[in-house]
C-alpha cells in the first residue's frame, strides 16, 4: 500500500473521530471535520487507484 494512501487513511480516521467528539459536545465545528474526512478519504482512494494503475502498467511493460 502506498505511503501517501496510508497517511490519508490515518487522517480520515482521525477526522472522523474528531467529528464524532465535536458533535457529541454539540459543537458545529464537527461539520468542518466531516468535510475534511471526505476530502482525506478521496485522497486515499486516489492514491490507491494510482498505485494500482502503476502496478498494472509495470506488469504490461515487463510482460511485453
Secondary structure, DSSP 8 states (H G I E B T S, - for coil): --HHHHHHHHHHHHHHHHHHHHHHTT-TTHHHHHHHHHHHHHHHHHHHHHHHHHHHHHHHHHH-
